[in-house]
């Protein structure tokens, strides 16, 4: 993924395979969410 500076977007880019950075963020968020919702 790249940083883009634009005043108006008219396109959407879909990544079929996310970058490792994005995948790590998704996994970390999932782990935090599941741990926060474990009944005590």
mmCIF entry with sequence, helices, sheets and N, C-alpha, C, O atoms, coordinates in Angstrom:
data_MODEL
# 
_entry.id   MODEL 
# 
_entity.id                         1 
_entity.type                       polymer 
_entity.pdbx_number_of_molecules   1 
# 
_entity_poly.entity_id                      1 
_entity_poly.type                           'polypeptide(L)' 
_entity_poly.nstd_linkage                   no 
_entity_poly.nstd_monomer                   no 
_entity_poly.pdbx_seq_one_letter_code       
;(UNK)(UNK)(UNK)(UNK)(UNK)(UNK)(UNK)(UNK)(UNK)(UNK)(UNK)(UNK)(UNK)(UNK)(UNK)(UNK)
(UNK)(UNK)(UNK)(UNK)(UNK)(UNK)(UNK)(UNK)(UNK)(UNK)(UNK)(UNK)(UNK)(UNK)(UNK)(UNK)
(UNK)(UNK)(UNK)(UNK)(UNK)(UNK)(UNK)(UNK)
;
_entity_poly.pdbx_seq_one_letter_code_can   XXXXXXXXXXXXXXXXXXXXXXXXXXXXXXXXXXXXXXXX 
_entity_poly.pdbx_strand_id                 A 
# 
loop_
_entity_poly_seq.entity_id 
_entity_poly_seq.num 
_entity_poly_seq.mon_id 
_entity_poly_seq.hetero 
1 1  UNK n 
1 2  UNK n 
1 3  UNK n 
1 4  UNK n 
1 5  UNK n 
1 6  UNK n 
1 7  UNK n 
1 8  UNK n 
1 9  UNK n 
1 10 UNK n 
1 11 UNK n 
1 12 UNK n 
1 13 UNK n 
1 14 UNK n 
1 15 UNK n 
1 16 UNK n 
1 17 UNK n 
1 18 UNK n 
1 19 UNK n 
1 20 UNK n 
1 21 UNK n 
1 22 UNK n 
1 23 UNK n 
1 24 UNK n 
1 25 UNK n 
1 26 UNK n 
1 27 UNK n 
1 28 UNK n 
1 29 UNK n 
1 30 UNK n 
1 31 UNK n 
1 32 UNK n 
1 33 UNK n 
1 34 UNK n 
1 35 UNK n 
1 36 UNK n 
1 37 UNK n 
1 38 UNK n 
1 39 UNK n 
1 40 UNK n 
# 
_struct_asym.id          A 
_struct_asym.entity_id   1 
# 
_struct_conf.conf_type_id            HELX_P 
_struct_conf.id                      HELX_P1 
_struct_conf.pdbx_PDB_helix_id       AA1 
_struct_conf.beg_label_comp_id       UNK 
_struct_conf.beg_label_asym_id       A 
_struct_conf.beg_label_seq_id        20 
_struct_conf.pdbx_beg_PDB_ins_code   ? 
_struct_conf.end_label_comp_id       UNK 
_struct_conf.end_label_asym_id       A 
_struct_conf.end_label_seq_id        36 
_struct_conf.pdbx_end_PDB_ins_code   ? 
_struct_conf.beg_auth_comp_id        UNK 
_struct_conf.beg_auth_asym_id        A 
_struct_conf.beg_auth_seq_id         20 
_struct_conf.end_auth_comp_id        UNK 
_struct_conf.end_auth_asym_id        A 
_struct_conf.end_auth_seq_id         36 
_struct_conf.pdbx_PDB_helix_class    1 
_struct_conf.details                 ? 
_struct_conf.pdbx_PDB_helix_length   17 
# 
_struct_conf_type.id          HELX_P 
_struct_conf_type.criteria    ? 
_struct_conf_type.reference   ? 
# 
loop_
_atom_site.group_PDB 
_atom_site.id 
_atom_site.type_symbol 
_atom_site.label_atom_id 
_atom_site.label_alt_id 
_atom_site.label_comp_id 
_atom_site.label_asym_id 
_atom_site.label_entity_id 
_atom_site.label_seq_id 
_atom_site.pdbx_PDB_ins_code 
_atom_site.Cartn_x 
_atom_site.Cartn_y 
_atom_site.Cartn_z 
_atom_site.occupancy 
_atom_site.B_iso_or_equiv 
_atom_site.pdbx_formal_charge 
_atom_site.auth_seq_id 
_atom_site.auth_comp_id 
_atom_site.auth_asym_id 
_atom_site.auth_atom_id 
_atom_site.pdbx_PDB_model_num 
ATOM 1   N N  . UNK A 1 1  ? 0.852   -1.171  0.000  1.00 0.00 ? 1  UNK A N  1 
ATOM 2   C CA . UNK A 1 1  ? 0.000   0.000   0.000  1.00 0.00 ? 1  UNK A CA 1 
ATOM 3   C C  . UNK A 1 1  ? 0.897   1.233   0.000  1.00 0.00 ? 1  UNK A C  1 
ATOM 4   O O  . UNK A 1 1  ? 2.017   1.214   0.510  1.00 0.00 ? 1  UNK A O  1 
ATOM 5   N N  . UNK A 1 2  ? 0.387   2.263   -0.567 1.00 0.00 ? 2  UNK A N  1 
ATOM 6   C CA . UNK A 1 2  ? 1.158   3.497   -0.637 1.00 0.00 ? 2  UNK A CA 1 
ATOM 7   C C  . UNK A 1 2  ? 0.361   4.637   -0.036 1.00 0.00 ? 2  UNK A C  1 
ATOM 8   O O  . UNK A 1 2  ? -0.860  4.552   0.095  1.00 0.00 ? 2  UNK A O  1 
ATOM 9   N N  . UNK A 1 3  ? 1.049   5.692   0.325  1.00 0.00 ? 3  UNK A N  1 
ATOM 10  C CA . UNK A 1 3  ? 0.377   6.897   0.782  1.00 0.00 ? 3  UNK A CA 1 
ATOM 11  C C  . UNK A 1 3  ? -0.024  7.694   -0.441 1.00 0.00 ? 3  UNK A C  1 
ATOM 12  O O  . UNK A 1 3  ? 0.762   7.854   -1.375 1.00 0.00 ? 3  UNK A O  1 
ATOM 13  N N  . UNK A 1 4  ? -1.239  8.189   -0.435 1.00 0.00 ? 4  UNK A N  1 
ATOM 14  C CA . UNK A 1 4  ? -1.743  8.930   -1.581 1.00 0.00 ? 4  UNK A CA 1 
ATOM 15  C C  . UNK A 1 4  ? -2.327  10.236  -1.082 1.00 0.00 ? 4  UNK A C  1 
ATOM 16  O O  . UNK A 1 4  ? -3.082  10.260  -0.110 1.00 0.00 ? 4  UNK A O  1 
ATOM 17  N N  . UNK A 1 5  ? -1.976  11.316  -1.748 1.00 0.00 ? 5  UNK A N  1 
ATOM 18  C CA . UNK A 1 5  ? -2.568  12.607  -1.454 1.00 0.00 ? 5  UNK A CA 1 
ATOM 19  C C  . UNK A 1 5  ? -3.465  12.965  -2.628 1.00 0.00 ? 5  UNK A C  1 
ATOM 20  O O  . UNK A 1 5  ? -3.006  13.080  -3.764 1.00 0.00 ? 5  UNK A O  1 
ATOM 21  N N  . UNK A 1 6  ? -4.739  13.138  -2.343 1.00 0.00 ? 6  UNK A N  1 
ATOM 22  C CA . UNK A 1 6  ? -5.687  13.472  -3.408 1.00 0.00 ? 6  UNK A CA 1 
ATOM 23  C C  . UNK A 1 6  ? -6.826  14.289  -2.817 1.00 0.00 ? 6  UNK A C  1 
ATOM 24  O O  . UNK A 1 6  ? -7.187  14.118  -1.652 1.00 0.00 ? 6  UNK A O  1 
ATOM 25  N N  . UNK A 1 7  ? -7.376  15.159  -3.611 1.00 0.00 ? 7  UNK A N  1 
ATOM 26  C CA . UNK A 1 7  ? -8.500  15.965  -3.149 1.00 0.00 ? 7  UNK A CA 1 
ATOM 27  C C  . UNK A 1 7  ? -9.818  15.255  -3.372 1.00 0.00 ? 7  UNK A C  1 
ATOM 28  O O  . UNK A 1 7  ? -10.786 15.503  -2.653 1.00 0.00 ? 7  UNK A O  1 
ATOM 29  N N  . UNK A 1 8  ? -9.870  14.371  -4.363 1.00 0.00 ? 8  UNK A N  1 
ATOM 30  C CA . UNK A 1 8  ? -11.106 13.610  -4.586 1.00 0.00 ? 8  UNK A CA 1 
ATOM 31  C C  . UNK A 1 8  ? -10.756 12.251  -5.176 1.00 0.00 ? 8  UNK A C  1 
ATOM 32  O O  . UNK A 1 8  ? -9.994  12.143  -6.136 1.00 0.00 ? 8  UNK A O  1 
ATOM 33  N N  . UNK A 1 9  ? -11.330 11.230  -4.576 1.00 0.00 ? 9  UNK A N  1 
ATOM 34  C CA . UNK A 1 9  ? -11.106 9.883   -5.061 1.00 0.00 ? 9  UNK A CA 1 
ATOM 35  C C  . UNK A 1 9  ? -12.253 9.483   -5.968 1.00 0.00 ? 9  UNK A C  1 
ATOM 36  O O  . UNK A 1 9  ? -13.422 9.676   -5.632 1.00 0.00 ? 9  UNK A O  1 
ATOM 37  N N  . UNK A 1 10 ? -11.914 8.927   -7.114 1.00 0.00 ? 10 UNK A N  1 
ATOM 38  C CA . UNK A 1 10 ? -12.948 8.414   -8.001 1.00 0.00 ? 10 UNK A CA 1 
ATOM 39  C C  . UNK A 1 10 ? -12.722 6.927   -8.283 1.00 0.00 ? 10 UNK A C  1 
ATOM 40  O O  . UNK A 1 10 ? -13.464 6.315   -9.051 1.00 0.00 ? 10 UNK A O  1 
ATOM 41  N N  . UNK A 1 11 ? -11.700 6.354   -7.662 1.00 0.00 ? 11 UNK A N  1 
ATOM 42  C CA . UNK A 1 11 ? -11.389 4.947   -7.841 1.00 0.00 ? 11 UNK A CA 1 
ATOM 43  C C  . UNK A 1 11 ? -11.262 4.261   -6.494 1.00 0.00 ? 11 UNK A C  1 
ATOM 44  O O  . UNK A 1 11 ? -10.940 4.892   -5.487 1.00 0.00 ? 11 UNK A O  1 
ATOM 45  N N  . UNK A 1 12 ? -11.516 2.980   -6.489 1.00 0.00 ? 12 UNK A N  1 
ATOM 46  C CA . UNK A 1 12 ? -11.287 2.149   -5.314 1.00 0.00 ? 12 UNK A CA 1 
ATOM 47  C C  . UNK A 1 12 ? -10.341 1.048   -5.733 1.00 0.00 ? 12 UNK A C  1 
ATOM 48  O O  . UNK A 1 12 ? -10.559 0.385   -6.747 1.00 0.00 ? 12 UNK A O  1 
ATOM 49  N N  . UNK A 1 13 ? -9.295  0.852   -4.958 1.00 0.00 ? 13 UNK A N  1 
ATOM 50  C CA . UNK A 1 13 ? -8.357  -0.220  -5.264 1.00 0.00 ? 13 UNK A CA 1 
ATOM 51  C C  . UNK A 1 13 ? -8.569  -1.340  -4.266 1.00 0.00 ? 13 UNK A C  1 
ATOM 52  O O  . UNK A 1 13 ? -8.537  -1.118  -3.056 1.00 0.00 ? 13 UNK A O  1 
ATOM 53  N N  . UNK A 1 14 ? -8.783  -2.535  -4.770 1.00 0.00 ? 14 UNK A N  1 
ATOM 54  C CA . UNK A 1 14 ? -9.030  -3.700  -3.930 1.00 0.00 ? 14 UNK A CA 1 
ATOM 55  C C  . UNK A 1 14 ? -7.782  -4.576  -3.942 1.00 0.00 ? 14 UNK A C  1 
ATOM 56  O O  . UNK A 1 14 ? -7.260  -4.925  -5.001 1.00 0.00 ? 14 UNK A O  1 
ATOM 57  N N  . UNK A 1 15 ? -7.319  -4.918  -2.760 1.00 0.00 ? 15 UNK A N  1 
ATOM 58  C CA . UNK A 1 15 ? -6.174  -5.803  -2.622 1.00 0.00 ? 15 UNK A CA 1 
ATOM 59  C C  . UNK A 1 15 ? -6.704  -7.191  -2.292 1.00 0.00 ? 15 UNK A C  1 
ATOM 60  O O  . UNK A 1 15 ? -7.343  -7.382  -1.257 1.00 0.00 ? 15 UNK A O  1 
ATOM 61  N N  . UNK A 1 16 ? -6.443  -8.157  -3.162 1.00 0.00 ? 16 UNK A N  1 
ATOM 62  C CA . UNK A 1 16 ? -6.914  -9.521  -2.921 1.00 0.00 ? 16 UNK A CA 1 
ATOM 63  C C  . UNK A 1 16 ? -6.160  -10.156 -1.764 1.00 0.00 ? 16 UNK A C  1 
ATOM 64  O O  . UNK A 1 16 ? -6.726  -10.951 -1.013 1.00 0.00 ? 16 UNK A O  1 
ATOM 65  N N  . UNK A 1 17 ? -4.901  -9.812  -1.619 1.00 0.00 ? 17 UNK A N  1 
ATOM 66  C CA . UNK A 1 17 ? -4.094  -10.298 -0.506 1.00 0.00 ? 17 UNK A CA 1 
ATOM 67  C C  . UNK A 1 17 ? -3.568  -9.073  0.230  1.00 0.00 ? 17 UNK A C  1 
ATOM 68  O O  . UNK A 1 17 ? -2.825  -8.276  -0.345 1.00 0.00 ? 17 UNK A O  1 
ATOM 69  N N  . UNK A 1 18 ? -3.948  -8.915  1.499  1.00 0.00 ? 18 UNK A N  1 
ATOM 70  C CA . UNK A 1 18 ? -3.488  -7.729  2.226  1.00 0.00 ? 18 UNK A CA 1 
ATOM 71  C C  . UNK A 1 18 ? -1.992  -7.800  2.516  1.00 0.00 ? 18 UNK A C  1 
ATOM 72  O O  . UNK A 1 18 ? -1.410  -8.883  2.575  1.00 0.00 ? 18 UNK A O  1 
ATOM 73  N N  . UNK A 1 19 ? -1.384  -6.639  2.694  1.00 0.00 ? 19 UNK A N  1 
ATOM 74  C CA . UNK A 1 19 ? 0.033   -6.609  3.055  1.00 0.00 ? 19 UNK A CA 1 
ATOM 75  C C  . UNK A 1 19 ? 0.202   -7.206  4.449  1.00 0.00 ? 19 UNK A C  1 
ATOM 76  O O  . UNK A 1 19 ? -0.762  -7.323  5.206  1.00 0.00 ? 19 UNK A O  1 
ATOM 77  N N  . UNK A 1 20 ? 1.428   -7.579  4.775  1.00 0.00 ? 20 UNK A N  1 
ATOM 78  C CA . UNK A 1 20 ? 1.695   -8.171  6.090  1.00 0.00 ? 20 UNK A CA 1 
ATOM 79  C C  . UNK A 1 20 ? 1.347   -7.187  7.202  1.00 0.00 ? 20 UNK A C  1 
ATOM 80  O O  . UNK A 1 20 ? 0.844   -7.587  8.252  1.00 0.00 ? 20 UNK A O  1 
ATOM 81  N N  . UNK A 1 21 ? 1.608   -5.915  6.978  1.00 0.00 ? 21 UNK A N  1 
ATOM 82  C CA . UNK A 1 21 ? 1.306   -4.899  7.990  1.00 0.00 ? 21 UNK A CA 1 
ATOM 83  C C  . UNK A 1 21 ? -0.191  -4.860  8.298  1.00 0.00 ? 21 UNK A C  1 
ATOM 84  O O  . UNK A 1 21 ? -0.592  -4.834  9.461  1.00 0.00 ? 21 UNK A O  1 
ATOM 85  N N  . UNK A 1 22 ? -1.010  -4.857  7.248  1.00 0.00 ? 22 UNK A N  1 
ATOM 86  C CA . UNK A 1 22 ? -2.468  -4.820  7.437  1.00 0.00 ? 22 UNK A CA 1 
ATOM 87  C C  . UNK A 1 22 ? -2.938  -6.108  8.105  1.00 0.00 ? 22 UNK A C  1 
ATOM 88  O O  . UNK A 1 22 ? -3.776  -6.073  9.005  1.00 0.00 ? 22 UNK A O  1 
ATOM 89  N N  . UNK A 1 23 ? -2.405  -7.231  7.670  1.00 0.00 ? 23 UNK A N  1 
ATOM 90  C CA . UNK A 1 23 ? -2.804  -8.520  8.251  1.00 0.00 ? 23 UNK A CA 1 
ATOM 91  C C  . UNK A 1 23 ? -2.468  -8.562  9.741  1.00 0.00 ? 23 UNK A C  1 
ATOM 92  O O  . UNK A 1 23 ? -3.266  -9.052  10.540 1.00 0.00 ? 23 UNK A O  1 
ATOM 93  N N  . UNK A 1 24 ? -1.294  -8.052  10.123 1.00 0.00 ? 24 UNK A N  1 
ATOM 94  C CA . UNK A 1 24 ? -0.905  -8.014  11.535 1.00 0.00 ? 24 UNK A CA 1 
ATOM 95  C C  . UNK A 1 24 ? -1.865  -7.147  12.345 1.00 0.00 ? 24 UNK A C  1 
ATOM 96  O O  . UNK A 1 24 ? -2.221  -7.501  13.469 1.00 0.00 ? 24 UNK A O  1 
ATOM 97  N N  . UNK A 1 25 ? -2.284  -6.014  11.782 1.00 0.00 ? 25 UNK A N  1 
ATOM 98  C CA . UNK A 1 25 ? -3.243  -5.154  12.478 1.00 0.00 ? 25 UNK A CA 1 
ATOM 99  C C  . UNK A 1 25 ? -4.586  -5.846  12.676 1.00 0.00 ? 25 UNK A C  1 
ATOM 100 O O  . UNK A 1 25 ? -5.192  -5.744  13.742 1.00 0.00 ? 25 UNK A O  1 
ATOM 101 N N  . UNK A 1 26 ? -5.044  -6.543  11.659 1.00 0.00 ? 26 UNK A N  1 
ATOM 102 C CA . UNK A 1 26 ? -6.323  -7.262  11.749 1.00 0.00 ? 26 UNK A CA 1 
ATOM 103 C C  . UNK A 1 26 ? -6.241  -8.347  12.814 1.00 0.00 ? 26 UNK A C  1 
ATOM 104 O O  . UNK A 1 26 ? -7.156  -8.490  13.625 1.00 0.00 ? 26 UNK A O  1 
ATOM 105 N N  . UNK A 1 27 ? -5.170  -9.099  12.820 1.00 0.00 ? 27 UNK A N  1 
ATOM 106 C CA . UNK A 1 27 ? -5.016  -10.156 13.813 1.00 0.00 ? 27 UNK A CA 1 
ATOM 107 C C  . UNK A 1 27 ? -4.942  -9.597  15.231 1.00 0.00 ? 27 UNK A C  1 
ATOM 108 O O  . UNK A 1 27 ? -5.571  -10.136 16.141 1.00 0.00 ? 27 UNK A O  1 
ATOM 109 N N  . UNK A 1 28 ? -4.182  -8.529  15.425 1.00 0.00 ? 28 UNK A N  1 
ATOM 110 C CA . UNK A 1 28 ? -4.058  -7.919  16.746 1.00 0.00 ? 28 UNK A CA 1 
ATOM 111 C C  . UNK A 1 28 ? -5.404  -7.402  17.225 1.00 0.00 ? 28 UNK A C  1 
ATOM 112 O O  . UNK A 1 28 ? -5.744  -7.554  18.398 1.00 0.00 ? 28 UNK A O  1 
ATOM 113 N N  . UNK A 1 29 ? -6.168  -6.797  16.336 1.00 0.00 ? 29 UNK A N  1 
ATOM 114 C CA . UNK A 1 29 ? -7.482  -6.287  16.700 1.00 0.00 ? 29 UNK A CA 1 
ATOM 115 C C  . UNK A 1 29 ? -8.424  -7.439  17.065 1.00 0.00 ? 29 UNK A C  1 
ATOM 116 O O  . UNK A 1 29 ? -9.183  -7.335  18.028 1.00 0.00 ? 29 UNK A O  1 
ATOM 117 N N  . UNK A 1 30 ? -8.378  -8.524  16.305 1.00 0.00 ? 30 UNK A N  1 
ATOM 118 C CA . UNK A 1 30 ? -9.223  -9.688  16.579 1.00 0.00 ? 30 UNK A CA 1 
ATOM 119 C C  . UNK A 1 30 ? -8.889  -10.286 17.942 1.00 0.00 ? 30 UNK A C  1 
ATOM 120 O O  . UNK A 1 30 ? -9.785  -10.617 18.718 1.00 0.00 ? 30 UNK A O  1 
ATOM 121 N N  . UNK A 1 31 ? -7.605  -10.421 18.228 1.00 0.00 ? 31 UNK A N  1 
ATOM 122 C CA . UNK A 1 31 ? -7.192  -10.985 19.515 1.00 0.00 ? 31 UNK A CA 1 
ATOM 123 C C  . UNK A 1 31 ? -7.659  -10.097 20.657 1.00 0.00 ? 31 UNK A C  1 
ATOM 124 O O  . UNK A 1 31 ? -8.177  -10.597 21.656 1.00 0.00 ? 31 UNK A O  1 
ATOM 125 N N  . UNK A 1 32 ? -7.480  -8.772  20.524 1.00 0.00 ? 32 UNK A N  1 
ATOM 126 C CA . UNK A 1 32 ? -7.945  -7.837  21.564 1.00 0.00 ? 32 UNK A CA 1 
ATOM 127 C C  . UNK A 1 32 ? -9.446  -7.940  21.748 1.00 0.00 ? 32 UNK A C  1 
ATOM 128 O O  . UNK A 1 32 ? -9.927  -7.944  22.881 1.00 0.00 ? 32 UNK A O  1 
ATOM 129 N N  . UNK A 1 33 ? -10.203 -8.024  20.651 1.00 0.00 ? 33 UNK A N  1 
ATOM 130 C CA . UNK A 1 33 ? -11.656 -8.091  20.720 1.00 0.00 ? 33 UNK A CA 1 
ATOM 131 C C  . UNK A 1 33 ? -12.114 -9.370  21.397 1.00 0.00 ? 33 UNK A C  1 
ATOM 132 O O  . UNK A 1 33 ? -12.989 -9.331  22.262 1.00 0.00 ? 33 UNK A O  1 
ATOM 133 N N  . UNK A 1 34 ? -11.535 -10.505 21.017 1.00 0.00 ? 34 UNK A N  1 
ATOM 134 C CA . UNK A 1 34 ? -11.977 -11.769 21.608 1.00 0.00 ? 34 UNK A CA 1 
ATOM 135 C C  . UNK A 1 34 ? -11.627 -11.866 23.080 1.00 0.00 ? 34 UNK A C  1 
ATOM 136 O O  . UNK A 1 34 ? -12.401 -12.423 23.858 1.00 0.00 ? 34 UNK A O  1 
ATOM 137 N N  . UNK A 1 35 ? -10.475 -11.336 23.483 1.00 0.00 ? 35 UNK A N  1 
ATOM 138 C CA . UNK A 1 35 ? -10.109 -11.352 24.896 1.00 0.00 ? 35 UNK A CA 1 
ATOM 139 C C  . UNK A 1 35 ? -11.002 -10.428 25.708 1.00 0.00 ? 35 UNK A C  1 
ATOM 140 O O  . UNK A 1 35 ? -11.308 -10.732 26.861 1.00 0.00 ? 35 UNK A O  1 
ATOM 141 N N  . UNK A 1 36 ? -11.422 -9.323  25.143 1.00 0.00 ? 36 UNK A N  1 
ATOM 142 C CA . UNK A 1 36 ? -12.266 -8.359  25.861 1.00 0.00 ? 36 UNK A CA 1 
ATOM 143 C C  . UNK A 1 36 ? -13.683 -8.904  26.040 1.00 0.00 ? 36 UNK A C  1 
ATOM 144 O O  . UNK A 1 36 ? -14.395 -8.479  26.950 1.00 0.00 ? 36 UNK A O  1 
ATOM 145 N N  . UNK A 1 37 ? -14.100 -9.836  25.185 1.00 0.00 ? 37 UNK A N  1 
ATOM 146 C CA . UNK A 1 37 ? -15.464 -10.347 25.241 1.00 0.00 ? 37 UNK A CA 1 
ATOM 147 C C  . UNK A 1 37 ? -15.572 -11.735 25.841 1.00 0.00 ? 37 UNK A C  1 
ATOM 148 O O  . UNK A 1 37 ? -16.587 -12.406 25.657 1.00 0.00 ? 37 UNK A O  1 
ATOM 149 N N  . UNK A 1 38 ? -14.542 -12.182 26.561 1.00 0.00 ? 38 UNK A N  1 
ATOM 150 C CA . UNK A 1 38 ? -14.589 -13.476 27.236 1.00 0.00 ? 38 UNK A CA 1 
ATOM 151 C C  . UNK A 1 38 ? -15.319 -13.278 28.555 1.00 0.00 ? 38 UNK A C  1 
ATOM 152 O O  . UNK A 1 38 ? -14.930 -12.435 29.363 1.00 0.00 ? 38 UNK A O  1 
ATOM 153 N N  . UNK A 1 39 ? -16.388 -14.060 28.778 1.00 0.00 ? 39 UNK A N  1 
ATOM 154 C CA . UNK A 1 39 ? -17.111 -13.916 30.049 1.00 0.00 ? 39 UNK A CA 1 
ATOM 155 C C  . UNK A 1 39 ? -16.227 -14.304 31.229 1.00 0.00 ? 39 UNK A C  1 
ATOM 156 O O  . UNK A 1 39 ? -15.446 -15.253 31.146 1.00 0.00 ? 39 UNK A O  1 
ATOM 157 N N  . UNK A 1 40 ? -16.354 -13.571 32.318 1.00 0.00 ? 40 UNK A N  1 
ATOM 158 C CA . UNK A 1 40 ? -15.550 -13.877 33.508 1.00 0.00 ? 40 UNK A CA 1 
ATOM 159 C C  . UNK A 1 40 ? -16.390 -14.499 34.576 1.00 0.00 ? 40 UNK A C  1 
ATOM 160 O O  . UNK A 1 40 ? -15.883 -14.823 35.649 1.00 0.00 ? 40 UNK A O  1 
# 
